[in-house]
Amino acid sequence: MSAGLLGGLLGIGGGSIVVPGLVFFLRFDQHKAHGTSLAVVLAMSAASVTAYSRGGHIDWLLAAEMAFGGVFGAFAGARVVAALNGPMLRWIFALFLLVVGVRMIAAGLLEPNGAAQAQHALSGLSIQAHVLIAVATGVLTGFLSSLLGIGGGMVMVPAMVLLLGVDQHTAQGVSLAAIMPTALTGMFLHHNMGNVEPRVAKWVGAGAIGGGIAGAGTAALLPGRTLKLVFGVFLVVMSVLMALKKHGSRVQDSEIS
């Protein structure tokens, strides 16, 4: 339920909580934890998307553009990641999250109207230019997600807010919508490899659905400035945890967070 609450509140998949929980508490091996987590993330994302959609906080076209670009970016990132060692990737990840987290906090503290101003500036672009920027942002998101081993939400939401000028609520709704096809595809692939535990996914997913609805409902009640601050603090905390991670750990971050 905690993964669903966090996912719904911040517009992320919640896999960064589900995967470690399955590994450490239920003794799942890493592959089975990832596969089962994808099923949970799919259920939570669907429930949260419903809540965000009712509030009018999802731009479905933007979600499709981001997801489309993300596929190509992920392939590129996967090729680059093979040339980097584990510790280097971990420090890149930590530094990236720290920089983006601090920028999100600054946006919440010093630029409460910055997103609205940026969106107004983008409104003068042609449809083709806006689509190109959105797809390019998706490519960047997919590339960084694949390269750093993190989920799209932690990259996608800041990218939409800071680069595209999307308001925080809509960015989180779009992120969850864009995560769904990726989670669905991954779940089927893992299921075919026997890496999904249906019974565990059912019970954990039920809690995640409840948490996702509650998180999305809470997000709707909070101003965008507050959500920026909360998201920024979350990224900074994740950065510190990754920097402190032991070199010998084999537990990887979720591909969908």
C-alpha positions, 0 to 999 in steps of 0.5 A: 500500500505504501508503494501505491500511496507514494506512486499516486502522490508523486506520479511514479510507478512505485517499483522502487519500493515494491522490488526491495520489499519482495527481495528483502521480506519475501526472499524473492530472487531479483528476476521474480521480484521485478516481474511481480513488481511490474504486475503491481505497478500496472494495477497501481498505475491504472487506479491512479490514472483513473483518479488523475483523469477524473480531475482532468490532469492527464494529457493523453496525447502527450502521454502517447508522445512521451511513451513513443519517444521513451522506447527509442531512448531506452534502446540507446541507453541499454547500449551505453550502459554496457560500457559503464561499470556498476559503481560509476552508474550508481554515482551517475544516478545519485548525482542526477537525482540530486541535481534534479531534486534540488532544481525541483525544490528551487522551482517550488520555493522560488518559482511557483509560477514558473511552470505556467509561464513556461507553458504560456511560452510553449503555447506559441509553438506549432503543433509539429514543434510541440510534438517534436519537443515532447517526443525528444523529451520522451527519448531523453527520459527513456535514455536516462531511465535505461542508462541509470537503471531507474523508472520513467517517473523519476525522470519523466515528471521533472522533464515535463515540468522543467523542460516542457512547462507542464503543470505538476499535476498533469505531469504526474498524471501523464507519467502514470499513463505513459508507464502503463504500456511499459509495465504491461509489456514487461509484465507479459514478458516476465510472465512468459519467463515464469517471473510473475507470482500471481498470488503475491501480485494479487494481494500486493496489487490490491493494497497498491490500488488502494494506496494509489487511489488515496495518493492520487486523491491527496495529490489533487488536494495539494497545490503544484508548488507543494508537490514540487517540493515533495517530489524534489525532497523524494529525489534528494533522499533517493540520491543519498540512498543510492550514494550510500548503497554498498558496492557488493549489493546485487539488488538493482533499482526497479525498471518501473518507478 
